[in-house]
Amino acid sequence: MQNIYYNQMEYIFCIYFFEIEVIYIIKNSVKLSRNEKQLTQEELAEKVGVTRQTIGLIEKEKYNPTIALGLKLCQVLNKSLDQLFWLEEDVNEN
């Protein structure tokens, strides 16, 4: 039996298989990549068409961008999608 739980506020995916709880957290390296390009949050936001606050929330992992925005970020930061965003797995035995 498999149950899937999605917490919209924290962007944590939980999948339960038997007695093992697998939690996937979406992580990103947007801030590091932005700093490598010597861009401010405001400059990056302008280049991808969002507000500075949106960039701040993405960097704090409080907001996950749409695929379109993620691809724009990749283009501006000269990174691939998997270099900017990935799932981090946390396995807990019950």
N, CA, C and O atoms as CSV, one atom per row, in Angstrom:
chain,resi,resn,atom,element,x,y,z
A,1,MET,N,N,0.843,-1.180,0.000
A,1,MET,CA,C,0.000,0.000,0.000
A,1,MET,C,C,0.884,1.237,0.000
A,1,MET,O,O,1.828,1.326,0.784
A,2,GLN,N,N,0.592,2.166,-0.850
A,2,GLN,CA,C,1.382,3.381,-0.964
A,2,GLN,C,C,0.490,4.585,-0.708
A,2,GLN,O,O,-0.562,4.728,-1.331
A,3,ASN,N,N,0.906,5.446,0.201
A,3,ASN,CA,C,0.210,6.703,0.461
A,3,ASN,C,C,1.145,7.842,0.105
A,3,ASN,O,O,2.337,7.787,0.411
A,4,ILE,N,N,0.622,8.867,-0.532
A,4,ILE,CA,C,1.434,10.031,-0.880
A,4,ILE,C,C,0.862,11.242,-0.162
A,4,ILE,O,O,-0.347,11.472,-0.183
A,5,TYR,N,N,1.743,12.023,0.477
A,5,TYR,CA,C,1.343,13.205,1.219
A,5,TYR,C,C,2.128,14.388,0.665
A,5,TYR,O,O,3.335,14.281,0.451
A,6,TYR,N,N,1.464,15.503,0.433
A,6,TYR,CA,C,2.120,16.694,-0.099
A,6,TYR,C,C,1.761,17.870,0.788
A,6,TYR,O,O,0.587,18.225,0.893
A,7,ASN,N,N,2.734,18.472,1.419
A,7,ASN,CA,C,2.535,19.646,2.260
A,7,ASN,C,C,2.863,20.866,1.431
A,7,ASN,O,O,4.036,21.152,1.190
A,8,GLN,N,N,1.844,21.596,0.987
A,8,GLN,CA,C,2.020,22.709,0.061
A,8,GLN,C,C,2.859,23.834,0.662
A,8,GLN,O,O,3.631,24.466,-0.059
A,9,MET,N,N,2.733,24.096,1.938
A,9,MET,CA,C,3.450,25.211,2.536
A,9,MET,C,C,4.952,24.958,2.610
A,9,MET,O,O,5.728,25.897,2.429
A,10,GLU,N,N,5.384,23.751,2.863
A,10,GLU,CA,C,6.802,23.471,3.041
A,10,GLU,C,C,7.414,22.731,1.874
A,10,GLU,O,O,8.617,22.472,1.871
A,11,TYR,N,N,6.608,22.382,0.877
A,11,TYR,CA,C,7.090,21.686,-0.306
A,11,TYR,C,C,7.860,20.422,0.057
A,11,TYR,O,O,8.974,20.195,-0.415
A,12,ILE,N,N,7.253,19.620,0.890
A,12,ILE,CA,C,7.849,18.345,1.284
A,12,ILE,C,C,6.947,17.238,0.764
A,12,ILE,O,O,5.740,17.248,1.003
A,13,PHE,N,N,7.523,16.303,0.066
A,13,PHE,CA,C,6.783,15.169,-0.460
A,13,PHE,C,C,7.086,13.963,0.414
A,13,PHE,O,O,8.252,13.654,0.657
A,14,CYS,N,N,6.061,13.284,0.886
A,14,CYS,CA,C,6.250,12.077,1.686
A,14,CYS,C,C,5.603,10.913,0.947
A,14,CYS,O,O,4.443,10.993,0.543
A,15,ILE,N,N,6.342,9.855,0.776
A,15,ILE,CA,C,5.798,8.640,0.189
A,15,ILE,C,C,6.027,7.520,1.194
A,15,ILE,O,O,7.154,7.299,1.638
A,16,TYR,N,N,4.965,6.819,1.549
A,16,TYR,CA,C,5.057,5.755,2.533
A,16,TYR,C,C,4.994,4.402,1.828
A,16,TYR,O,O,4.002,4.083,1.172
A,17,PHE,N,N,6.042,3.622,1.964
A,17,PHE,CA,C,6.081,2.259,1.455
A,17,PHE,C,C,6.263,1.348,2.660
A,17,PHE,O,O,7.284,1.406,3.345
A,18,PHE,N,N,5.272,0.513,2.911
A,18,PHE,CA,C,5.320,-0.413,4.034
A,18,PHE,C,C,5.612,0.350,5.322
A,18,PHE,O,O,4.789,1.169,5.733
A,19,GLU,N,N,6.745,0.115,5.974
A,19,GLU,CA,C,7.057,0.805,7.225
A,19,GLU,C,C,8.179,1.825,7.062
A,19,GLU,O,O,8.693,2.338,8.056
A,20,ILE,N,N,8.560,2.122,5.841
A,20,ILE,CA,C,9.631,3.090,5.606
A,20,ILE,C,C,9.015,4.382,5.095
A,20,ILE,O,O,8.238,4.368,4.139
A,21,GLU,N,N,9.353,5.482,5.719
A,21,GLU,CA,C,8.871,6.797,5.310
A,21,GLU,C,C,9.978,7.475,4.501
A,21,GLU,O,O,11.092,7.659,4.992
A,22,VAL,N,N,9.663,7.842,3.263
A,22,VAL,CA,C,10.628,8.529,2.410
A,22,VAL,C,C,10.139,9.957,2.228
A,22,VAL,O,O,9.022,10.180,1.759
A,23,ILE,N,N,10.955,10.907,2.591
A,23,ILE,CA,C,10.602,12.314,2.462
A,23,ILE,C,C,11.519,12.944,1.425
A,23,ILE,O,O,12.741,12.825,1.509
A,24,TYR,N,N,10.921,13.618,0.443
A,24,TYR,CA,C,11.682,14.322,-0.584
A,24,TYR,C,C,11.505,15.821,-0.379
A,24,TYR,O,O,10.382,16.318,-0.308
A,25,ILE,N,N,12.601,16.520,-0.286
A,25,ILE,CA,C,12.586,17.966,-0.124
A,25,ILE,C,C,13.231,18.579,-1.363
A,25,ILE,O,O,14.317,18.164,-1.768
A,26,ILE,N,N,12.576,19.553,-1.960
A,26,ILE,CA,C,13.138,20.210,-3.139
A,26,ILE,C,C,14.152,21.243,-2.676
A,26,ILE,O,O,13.821,22.171,-1.938
A,27,LYS,N,N,15.382,21.070,-3.116
A,27,LYS,CA,C,16.486,21.958,-2.754
A,27,LYS,C,C,16.920,22.724,-4.005
A,27,LYS,O,O,16.578,22.336,-5.122
A,28,ASN,N,N,17.673,23.810,-3.818
A,28,ASN,CA,C,18.178,24.549,-4.975
A,28,ASN,C,C,19.486,25.259,-4.659
A,28,ASN,O,O,19.849,25.455,-3.499
A,29,SER,N,N,20.177,25.636,-5.720
A,29,SER,CA,C,21.436,26.377,-5.584
A,29,SER,C,C,21.341,27.724,-6.295
A,29,SER,O,O,22.326,28.214,-6.847
A,30,VAL,N,N,20.149,28.317,-6.276
A,30,VAL,CA,C,19.929,29.585,-6.977
A,30,VAL,C,C,20.794,30.692,-6.382
A,30,VAL,O,O,21.418,31.447,-7.128
A,31,LYS,N,N,20.846,30.805,-5.061
A,31,LYS,CA,C,21.634,31.877,-4.432
A,31,LYS,C,C,23.118,31.749,-4.783
A,31,LYS,O,O,23.760,32.734,-5.149
A,32,LEU,N,N,23.654,30.545,-4.673
A,32,LEU,CA,C,25.062,30.316,-5.010
A,32,LEU,C,C,25.331,30.664,-6.469
A,32,LEU,O,O,26.319,31.328,-6.781
A,33,SER,N,N,24.455,30.219,-7.355
A,33,SER,CA,C,24.626,30.482,-8.783
A,33,SER,C,C,24.488,31.968,-9.092
A,33,SER,O,O,25.210,32.499,-9.937
A,34,ARG,N,N,23.566,32.638,-8.413
A,34,ARG,CA,C,23.386,34.085,-8.601
A,34,ARG,C,C,24.638,34.832,-8.157
A,34,ARG,O,O,25.091,35.752,-8.839
A,35,ASN,N,N,25.196,34.439,-7.014
A,35,ASN,CA,C,26.415,35.077,-6.515
A,35,ASN,C,C,27.604,34.836,-7.443
A,35,ASN,O,O,28.441,35.720,-7.620
A,36,GLU,N,N,27.680,33.642,-8.037
A,36,GLU,CA,C,28.754,33.352,-8.994
A,36,GLU,C,C,28.695,34.296,-10.189
A,36,GLU,O,O,29.730,34.680,-10.735
A,37,LYS,N,N,27.480,34.670,-10.593
A,37,LYS,CA,C,27.274,35.593,-11.720
A,37,LYS,C,C,27.343,37.053,-11.287
A,37,LYS,O,O,27.220,37.958,-12.114
A,38,GLN,N,N,27.540,37.280,-9.992
A,38,GLN,CA,C,27.610,38.619,-9.405
A,38,GLN,C,C,26.355,39.440,-9.715
A,38,GLN,O,O,26.427,40.602,-10.115
A,39,LEU,N,N,25.206,38.795,-9.515
A,39,LEU,CA,C,23.922,39.453,-9.711
A,39,LEU,C,C,23.254,39.672,-8.362
A,39,LEU,O,O,23.390,38.843,-7.462
A,40,THR,N,N,22.540,40.767,-8.213
A,40,THR,CA,C,21.712,40.965,-7.031
A,40,THR,C,C,20.394,40.235,-7.258
A,40,THR,O,O,20.081,39.831,-8.378
A,41,GLN,N,N,19.626,40.071,-6.188
A,41,GLN,CA,C,18.302,39.479,-6.338
A,41,GLN,C,C,17.456,40.318,-7.292
A,41,GLN,O,O,16.731,39.771,-8.123
A,42,GLU,N,N,17.543,41.623,-7.179
A,42,GLU,CA,C,16.782,42.540,-8.032
A,42,GLU,C,C,17.159,42.367,-9.501
A,42,GLU,O,O,16.284,42.323,-10.366
A,43,GLU,N,N,18.456,42.268,-9.785
A,43,GLU,CA,C,18.906,42.093,-11.178
A,43,GLU,C,C,18.427,40.764,-11.756
A,43,GLU,O,O,17.963,40.706,-12.895
A,44,LEU,N,N,18.541,39.699,-10.966
A,44,LEU,CA,C,18.079,38.388,-11.439
A,44,LEU,C,C,16.571,38.411,-11.662
A,44,LEU,O,O,16.077,37.889,-12.662
A,45,ALA,N,N,15.847,39.013,-10.732
A,45,ALA,CA,C,14.388,39.094,-10.851
A,45,ALA,C,C,13.995,39.827,-12.137
A,45,ALA,O,O,13.083,39.393,-12.841
A,46,GLU,N,N,14.662,40.907,-12.440
A,46,GLU,CA,C,14.364,41.675,-13.652
A,46,GLU,C,C,14.628,40.847,-14.906
A,46,GLU,O,O,13.854,40.897,-15.863
A,47,LYS,N,N,15.711,40.093,-14.899
A,47,LYS,CA,C,16.071,39.287,-16.069
A,47,LYS,C,C,15.081,38.157,-16.338
A,47,LYS,O,O,14.881,37.771,-17.490
A,48,VAL,N,N,14.456,37.620,-15.279
A,48,VAL,CA,C,13.527,36.503,-15.466
A,48,VAL,C,C,12.063,36.925,-15.367
A,48,VAL,O,O,11.170,36.100,-15.565
A,49,GLY,N,N,11.804,38.201,-15.062
A,49,GLY,CA,C,10.444,38.711,-15.074
A,49,GLY,C,C,9.610,38.447,-13.834
A,49,GLY,O,O,8.400,38.238,-13.925
A,50,VAL,N,N,10.259,38.457,-12.668
A,50,VAL,CA,C,9.535,38.300,-11.404
A,50,VAL,C,C,9.989,39.392,-10.440
A,50,VAL,O,O,10.823,40.227,-10.791
A,51,THR,N,N,9.441,39.385,-9.227
A,51,THR,CA,C,9.861,40.366,-8.223
A,51,THR,C,C,11.084,39.866,-7.459
A,51,THR,O,O,11.401,38.677,-7.467
A,52,ARG,N,N,11.764,40.808,-6.796
A,52,ARG,CA,C,12.902,40.451,-5.959
A,52,ARG,C,C,12.450,39.524,-4.838
A,52,ARG,O,O,13.187,38.622,-4.440
A,53,GLN,N,N,11.238,39.745,-4.326
A,53,GLN,CA,C,10.725,38.908,-3.247
A,53,GLN,C,C,10.579,37.450,-3.688
A,53,GLN,O,O,10.832,36.533,-2.907
A,54,THR,N,N,10.173,37.242,-4.933
A,54,THR,CA,C,10.056,35.878,-5.449
A,54,THR,C,C,11.409,35.193,-5.463
A,54,THR,O,O,11.519,34.032,-5.068
A,55,ILE,N,N,12.440,35.893,-5.911
A,55,ILE,CA,C,13.800,35.326,-5.919
A,55,ILE,C,C,14.224,34.997,-4.489
A,55,ILE,O,O,14.809,33.942,-4.243
A,56,GLY,N,N,13.933,35.887,-3.553
A,56,GLY,CA,C,14.277,35.642,-2.150
A,56,GLY,C,C,13.604,34.391,-1.602
A,56,GLY,O,O,14.235,33.602,-0.899
A,57,LEU,N,N,12.328,34.209,-1.922
A,57,LEU,CA,C,11.603,33.022,-1.451
A,57,LEU,C,C,12.141,31.742,-2.088
A,57,LEU,O,O,12.225,30.707,-1.428
A,58,ILE,N,N,12.502,31.809,-3.354
A,58,ILE,CA,C,13.097,30.641,-4.026
A,58,ILE,C,C,14.412,30.276,-3.352
A,58,ILE,O,O,14.669,29.107,-3.063
A,59,GLU,N,N,15.243,31.283,-3.104
A,59,GLU,CA,C,16.542,31.030,-2.472
A,59,GLU,C,C,16.407,30.458,-1.064
A,59,GLU,O,O,17.241,29.659,-0.639
A,60,LYS,N,N,15.371,30.856,-0.344
A,60,LYS,CA,C,15.127,30.336,1.017
A,60,LYS,C,C,14.386,29.002,0.989
A,60,LYS,O,O,14.096,28.422,2.035
A,61,GLU,N,N,14.081,28.517,-0.225
A,61,GLU,CA,C,13.348,27.260,-0.414
A,61,GLU,C,C,11.961,27.302,0.225
A,61,GLU,O,O,11.469,26.301,0.746
A,62,LYS,N,N,11.344,28.479,0.173
A,62,LYS,CA,C,9.977,28.672,0.649
A,62,LYS,C,C,8.983,28.689,-0.509
A,62,LYS,O,O,7.771,28.670,-0.292
A,63,TYR,N,N,9.497,28.726,-1.743
A,63,TYR,CA,C,8.649,28.760,-2.938
A,63,TYR,C,C,9.360,27.997,-4.048
A,63,TYR,O,O,10.549,28.201,-4.293
A,64,ASN,N,N,8.624,27.120,-4.714
A,64,ASN,CA,C,9.169,26.405,-5.867
A,64,ASN,C,C,8.634,27.042,-7.136
A,64,ASN,O,O,7.422,27.169,-7.305
A,65,PRO,N,N,9.527,27.443,-8.030
A,65,PRO,CA,C,9.080,28.113,-9.249
A,65,PRO,C,C,8.388,27.150,-10.207
A,65,PRO,O,O,8.538,25.932,-10.111
A,66,THR,N,N,7.630,27.725,-11.127
A,66,THR,CA,C,7.049,26.933,-12.205
A,66,THR,C,C,8.191,26.419,-13.079
A,66,THR,O,O,9.323,26.892,-12.980
A,67,ILE,N,N,7.883,25.458,-13.926
A,67,ILE,CA,C,8.901,24.958,-14.861
A,67,ILE,C,C,9.404,26.092,-15.748
A,67,ILE,O,O,10.604,26.195,-16.001
A,68,ALA,N,N,8.496,26.940,-16.220
A,68,ALA,CA,C,8.893,28.060,-17.089
A,68,ALA,C,C,9.884,28.977,-16.375
A,68,ALA,O,O,10.904,29.353,-16.955
A,69,LEU,N,N,9.598,29.341,-15.127
A,69,LEU,CA,C,10.501,30.198,-14.371
A,69,LEU,C,C,11.809,29.469,-14.070
A,69,LEU,O,O,12.885,30.062,-14.151
A,70,GLY,N,N,11.719,28.190,-13.725
A,70,GLY,CA,C,12.937,27.411,-13.482
A,70,GLY,C,C,13.847,27.388,-14.699
A,70,GLY,O,O,15.066,27.503,-14.572
A,71,LEU,N,N,13.256,27.238,-15.877
A,71,LEU,CA,C,14.053,27.221,-17.112
A,71,LEU,C,C,14.637,28.595,-17.426
A,71,LEU,O,O,15.750,28.689,-17.945
A,72,LYS,N,N,13.892,29.668,-17.115
A,72,LYS,CA,C,14.435,31.020,-17.298
A,72,LYS,C,C,15.628,31.236,-16.372
A,72,LYS,O,O,16.643,31.805,-16.773
A,73,LEU,N,N,15.493,30.770,-15.118
A,73,LEU,CA,C,16.602,30.887,-14.168
A,73,LEU,C,C,17.828,30.134,-14.687
A,73,LEU,O,O,18.951,30.630,-14.594
A,74,CYS,N,N,17.611,28.945,-15.230
A,74,CYS,CA,C,18.715,28.156,-15.792
A,74,CYS,C,C,19.413,28.916,-16.906
A,74,CYS,O,O,20.642,28.951,-16.977
A,75,GLN,N,N,18.618,29.522,-17.773
A,75,GLN,CA,C,19.181,30.251,-18.914
A,75,GLN,C,C,20.024,31.435,-18.442
A,75,GLN,O,O,21.150,31.620,-18.902
A,76,VAL,N,N,19.480,32.231,-17.527
A,76,VAL,CA,C,20.189,33.420,-17.042
A,76,VAL,C,C,21.425,33.032,-16.239
A,76,VAL,O,O,22.464,33.682,-16.353
A,77,LEU,N,N,21.326,31.992,-15.439
A,77,LEU,CA,C,22.441,31.585,-14.574
A,77,LEU,C,C,23.399,30.606,-15.247
A,77,LEU,O,O,24.396,30.190,-14.656
A,78,ASN,N,N,23.083,30.243,-16.495
A,78,ASN,CA,C,23.931,29.341,-17.276
A,78,ASN,C,C,24.164,28.010,-16.548
A,78,ASN,O,O,25.289,27.521,-16.445
A,79,LYS,N,N,23.064,27.445,-16.052
A,79,LYS,CA,C,23.092,26.160,-15.347
A,79,LYS,C,C,22.021,25.260,-15.934
A,79,LYS,O,O,21.064,25.740,-16.542
A,80,SER,N,N,22.179,23.948,-15.752
A,80,SER,CA,C,21.129,23.020,-16.161
A,80,SER,C,C,20.094,22.940,-15.035
A,80,SER,O,O,20.358,23.343,-13.903
A,81,LEU,N,N,18.927,22.417,-15.365
A,81,LEU,CA,C,17.856,22.313,-14.372
A,81,LEU,C,C,18.288,21.473,-13.177
A,81,LEU,O,O,17.984,21.820,-12.035
A,82,ASP,N,N,18.989,20.380,-13.425
A,82,ASP,CA,C,19.409,19.531,-12.297
A,82,ASP,C,C,20.573,20.130,-11.514
A,82,ASP,O,O,20.853,19.685,-10.401
A,83,GLN,N,N,21.256,21.128,-12.069
A,83,GLN,CA,C,22.279,21.834,-11.287
A,83,GLN,C,C,21.631,22.844,-10.342
A,83,GLN,O,O,22.179,23.133,-9.278
A,84,LEU,N,N,20.479,23.380,-10.718
A,84,LEU,CA,C,19.797,24.376,-9.888
A,84,LEU,C,C,18.803,23.769,-8.908
A,84,LEU,O,O,18.653,24.273,-7.795
A,85,PHE,N,N,18.114,22.684,-9.305
A,85,PHE,CA,C,17.061,22.096,-8.477
A,85,PHE,C,C,17.229,20.582,-8.395
A,85,PHE,O,O,17.561,19.936,-9.389
A,86,TRP,N,N,16.999,20.018,-7.212
A,86,TRP,CA,C,17.061,18.572,-7.047
A,86,TRP,C,C,16.221,18.171,-5.840
A,86,TRP,O,O,15.885,18.997,-4.991
A,87,LEU,N,N,15.893,16.889,-5.786
A,87,LEU,CA,C,15.190,16.329,-4.636
A,87,LEU,C,C,16.210,15.754,-3.674
A,87,LEU,O,O,17.112,15.019,-4.076
A,88,GLU,N,N,16.065,16.087,-2.421
A,88,GLU,CA,C,16.916,15.510,-1.392
A,88,GLU,C,C,16.057,14.533,-0.601
A,88,GLU,O,O,14.971,14.879,-0.136
A,89,GLU,N,N,16.547,13.334,-0.456
A,89,GLU,CA,C,15.781,12.257,0.176
A,89,GLU,C,C,16.178,12.089,1.632
A,89,GLU,O,O,17.357,12.122,1.986
A,90,ASP,N,N,15.166,11.907,2.462
A,90,ASP,CA,C,15.368,11.628,3.882
A,90,ASP,C,C,14.542,10.392,4.207
A,90,ASP,O,O,13.314,10.441,4.129
A,91,VAL,N,N,15.178,9.293,4.567
A,91,VAL,CA,C,14.476,8.046,4.842
A,91,VAL,C,C,14.445,7.825,6.344
A,91,VAL,O,O,15.484,7.846,7.005
A,92,ASN,N,N,13.241,7.612,6.884
A,92,ASN,CA,C,13.067,7.337,8.319
A,92,ASN,C,C,12.310,6.022,8.479
A,92,ASN,O,O,11.237,5.853,7.901
A,93,GLU,N,N,12.855,5.097,9.252
A,93,GLU,CA,C,12.158,3.841,9.551
A,93,GLU,C,C,11.190,4.104,10.700
A,93,GLU,O,O,11.565,4.721,11.698
A,94,ASN,N,N,9.957,3.643,10.567
A,94,ASN,CA,C,8.956,3.819,11.650
A,94,ASN,C,C,9.053,2.690,12.654
A,94,ASN,O,O,8.299,2.662,13.627
